[in-house]
Amino acid sequence: MRKRLLALVLLPSLLTAQPLPDGVKASVAAELAVGIERVRDGDFEAGLLTLDGVARRLVAERGPAEDLAQAYLHLGVAYLGLRQDALANAKLRQALRQDPDLRLSPDEFAPRVIRALEEARRALAETAALERAAKDKRGAGGLLLLGLGGAAAAGIAATAIQSETPNHPPTASVTVNPDGQAITSITKLTFTATASDLDGNVLTYNWSFGDGTFASGTAVTHIYESNGTFDVTLTVSDGSSTTAVDSRITARTLTGLWRLSQPGFRDTRAYDLQQTGGALAGNAILGNGVRLGIFTALSRVADPREVALEHSDSSGFTSPPGGSCRLAIAGHANAGLDTITGVETCTLCSVCRPQQQRSIVMTR
């Protein structure tokens, strides 16, 4: 699959339009500063997400060329930190297109970054020479293939030029399984990306889960360890442009008061649950207000939304028959985590008789 040599180049008129309003300029500058700081702190994935948004905003809002150059420069640094040298080279060339005189101080940048910028500068110069040669030698339409030596041979040798065709950003979508809300510390969510690129470029996939964690790849899994609503962002890049797709995930525990739609065995009316990790504790509440203890070791929640409860009205799990009533529930929580549907079983009870079962529905 042949990659395009030419990336999108901003028209000069785009960068010489009316300046941004002061409020917008301050907002963009603040975002740029945050992204640069994240890259300098080594948080490359978070820096990528921030700086990519800044760069796209600067292009859309006709921001200053020097700010756009800094955004592309530090995107290149971030890609170098993630060992994605081809993407780093593309971003550094974009930085040089905005600021051809860009130079880096060894007091602020590592030698590897400075070398990468100079390699990008040489490649950009050779690309310009190649374009001029192509214009002189190209016939009526079609492509001209030329071999290059030097810096270009290392990164873009024998690459086709088609300057009339702009780069197309990739298209992408996300599916999440299982759907609905996630149970904190339990539900393993699978995020799957589907993407395509009209130019046939190789795509990279980076995920931000909204809780300070990140991943890369077309399909990733994640478990949320705290309650909340989280904005998940997939960023798909073809090396020259990116596409972001946002999703929103809510995670919460089963902690709370769950009421039965109809009284259960022994006139059970509700369960007051406390979830800690995969364990459930709390009380079963009878119609007369008596609370029966739940055995934590047997009361649990499992991936994806399976719920098990077991309780007794005595302090012992194996009291003599007739002296105790033990109730067990096996159920499944719905996608909204507001209903548990299952089966209640009564054992070791002089009132219910052994092994009786009935369907139950609990809501909160």
N, C-alpha and C positions, 0 to 999 in steps of 0.2 A: 504494500500500500504506500503510495507516494505522498509525502507530506508537502504542503505548500511552503515555499521559502518566504514569501512575503506575508507579513502580518498586516492588520488594519493600521493605517496611518491617519492620524487626525488631520483634517484640513486646517490650513493656517487660519482661515476665517473663524474656525471654531474656537481658537485660542485668543483671538483678537477682538472678540465680541465684548459687549458691555460687561464690566466687572460685576461680581456677585454682590448682592446687598450685604451690608456689614453683618447682620445677624446670621445669614446663611454662611458667609465666609467664616465667621467665628465657629459655627457648628462643625463645618467641614474640617477646619484646622484642628479642632479639639479631637475629632475622630481620627484624623491623621496622626496626631501626637500619641493617642492611645495605641494605635496599630504599631507605630514605630517602637514604642516602649515595650510592647509585648514581644516583638521580634528581638530587641536587644536583651530582653530577659530570658530568651531561649524558648518562649512559648510560641513556637513557629506556627502551629495549626491555628491557634486563636488569632495570631497576627495575620495569617492569610485571610481569614474570614473578614476581619475588620478592614484590612487594606484593600481587599477586592471590592468591598462595598464602597469605600472612599473613592477608589479609582473610577468606578462606574458612575458615582455621583458627580465627580469632577468633570467627567466627559459630558454627562447629561446636562449639567448646570453651567458648563463653559467656565470652569474654574481656572485658576492660574496654572500656567505650564510648569512653573517650578514646583508647585505642590503635586501635580500629577507625576512629575519626574521622581519626586521623593517617594510617592506611593509605589510606583513601579520598581524603584531601586530596592526598597525594603521588601517588596514581594519577591524580588530576585534573591535577596539575602535569606528569606524564609525558605524558599525552595532549595537553596544550597544547604541550609541546615537540615532539611528533610532528605538530602541526597537525591534530589530530582534535578540533575544538572541541566537537562534539556529545557525544562520549564524555566529554570533560573536564567538561562541564556536568553530565552524569549522575552522575559520581563526586563532584563537589563538592557536589551536592545530597545525596548519601548521607552525606558527611562532616557536613553541617549537620544532618541528621536525628539523627546521633549526638551532636553538640555544637552546639546552636542558637546558643550564644554565641561560637562560634569566630571569632577575629579574627587577622589576619595583620600582622606588623610589616614596615614598608618596609625595615628594616635586614636582613631575612632573605629577603624575597620580592620578586620583580620587580613593577613596577606592573601588568603584564599579568595576572599571577596574582591580585593583589589585586582588580583589576577583575572578573576572571572569577568569583571567589568571591562578590563582591557581586551580580553578575548572577544567579548561582545562588540567592542568598538571596532576591532579589526574585521570581525565577521560582517558588521554593518557596512564598513567601507568597501569590502569585497563584494557585498551584495549590491551596493550602489553601482560599482563598476560593472558588475554582471548585468544589471538592468540596462545600463547604457549600451553595453555590447549587444544585448538582446534586441534593443530598439533598432540598432543599426543593421542587424543581420536577420531579424525576423521577417519571414515572408508574409504572404497574405493570410494572417490568422495562424492558429496552431501554437505549439510550444517549441521552445528552443532549449535543448539540453546541453549544458556546458560543464566540463570538469574543472574543479578548483583545487589549488594546492594551499599550503600554509594553514592559517587558522580556519579558513572555511572548510578545508578538507577534513579537519578533525570533527567538525560539528554538522556541516551541511553539504558534504560532497555529493556531486552528481544529483542535485536536487532540481526539480522542474520549476520554472517560473511561469506564472500565469497572472501577470499584474492586473489584468482587467477584471479578474474574478475576486471579489472580497471574501474574507473569511466569514463563515456563517457560525454563529454561536450554537453549541449543542442544545438539543431538546432533552428534557428529563422529566420523569415522574417517580413517585415513591409509593410503595405499598407497605402496610404495617400489619403484622400478624402476631398474636390475635388482635382483632380490632377492639374498640372500647377502652375502658379504663384499665390501668394496670394495678395489680396489688403490690404495694411497696415491699421490696426485698424478696418477692416471689416470682412475679410474672416475667418470663424471659421473652422480650419483644424482638422480633426479627424485622429489620428494615431492609427492603430490597429496592434497588434503583434500576430503572429501565431508561436507557438513554441512547441517543443516536446523533450522528454528526454528518451533515450533508457533504462535508469536505473529506470524509473518511479518515480524519485524524484520530490518533490514539487518545482515549479519554482517561482522566484520573477522577477518582471519586473520594471526596472527603466529607466526613460527617461531624457535626457538633450536636451533642444531645441536650444542650441547654442546662446541664448540671455541672459544667466544668470538665466534662470528659469528651474524648474525641475518638474517631476511628476512621479507617480508610478501607475501600473495597466496594464491590457492587452489592454485596449482601453482608450485613453485620448484625450482631445481637447486642442487647443491652438490658440490664435490670436496674431500675431506679431504687435507690436505697433510702430515699426520703420522700415525704408527701409533697405534692405541689403540682403545678401545671408548667410544663416545660416546652419550649419552642425548639424543635429539631430542624436543623438546616443541612440539606445536602448541597454541596457545591461540586458541580461537574465542570472540568476544564479541558479544553482541547489544546492548551499551550499558548493560545493567543487571546481567547475570550472565555468567559465562564457563564454558567447558568446556575442560579440558586433556586431550590425548591424547599418550601417551608411546610412543616407539619407540627401539630400540637398534641402533646400527650399529657394526660392527667393520671397521676399515681396517688393512691391513698390506701390506708390499712382498712381492715374489717372492724376496727375498734368502734364501738357504739352500741346502742340498744336496738335489738332486733325483735320485732313483735311477730308472733304467729298469727296467721289469718284465721285459724280455728284452734281452740285449745288442744294441746297434745295430751299424751298419757300423763296421769297424775295431775291433770289440769294445769300443765305447763303453759304459760302465756307469753313469755319473752325470754331472751337471752341477753345478758349484759356482757359483751365481749371486750377483751383487751388483746390486741395482736402485738406480739414482739417477735420480729423475724417470722419464722414459720410456725410459731407456737401460739395457741389461743388459750386464754385463761379468763376467769370471770365467774358468773353465776347464772344458773337457770332460775327463773322467777315463776313461782306458782301463783294460782289465782288468789290465794289467801295472803300473798306477799312474801311467803317463805322463799328464801334463796338457797338453792342447792349448789354445792361446790362442783366445779368442773375440774376434771383431772387433766392437768396441763400436759402430761406426757402422752395422752391419747387424744387431745384436742389440738388440731393442727389445720394448716392450709397449705396446699401444694400447687405447683405449676400445672395448668395455668390458673384454674379457679376452683379446685376441689377443696371442700370443707368437711372436716370430721369433728364431731363433738361427742363427748361421753361424760355423764355425770351420775352421781348417786346421792340419795338423801341420807346416807350415813358416812361416817368418816373412813370406813374401810371399803376397799374395792370388792372384797369377796366375803361379805357378811353372810350369815346363814340364810338360806331361802326362807322367805316369809318375813324376815327382819329388815330387808332392804329392797329398794327399787333402783335398778340401774337402767338408764335410758341412753341410747346411742343414736346419733344422727349422721347420715352420710348425704351430703348435698353438693350443689354446684351453684356458684355465684354467677349472675348474669353479667353482660358486658358493661352495664352501668354501675355495677357493684352496689345495687340497692335492693336486690332480691336474691334469696337463697332458696332453691327448690330441691327437695330431697325426700328421704324416707326416714321415719323415726321407728326404732325398734326397742321394745321393752323386754327386759330379761330379769330373772331373779326377783320377781315381785309377786306378793300374795294378792295384790289388787288387780294388776294387768294380766296376769298369767304369763308364763314364759313365751318368748319369741313372737309376740304380737307385733305387727307392723302397720304403719299407716303413712300416707303421703302428707307432707307438710310444705307450707310456703311461709317464709319469713321475710319481712321487709323492714327497712329502717328509714 
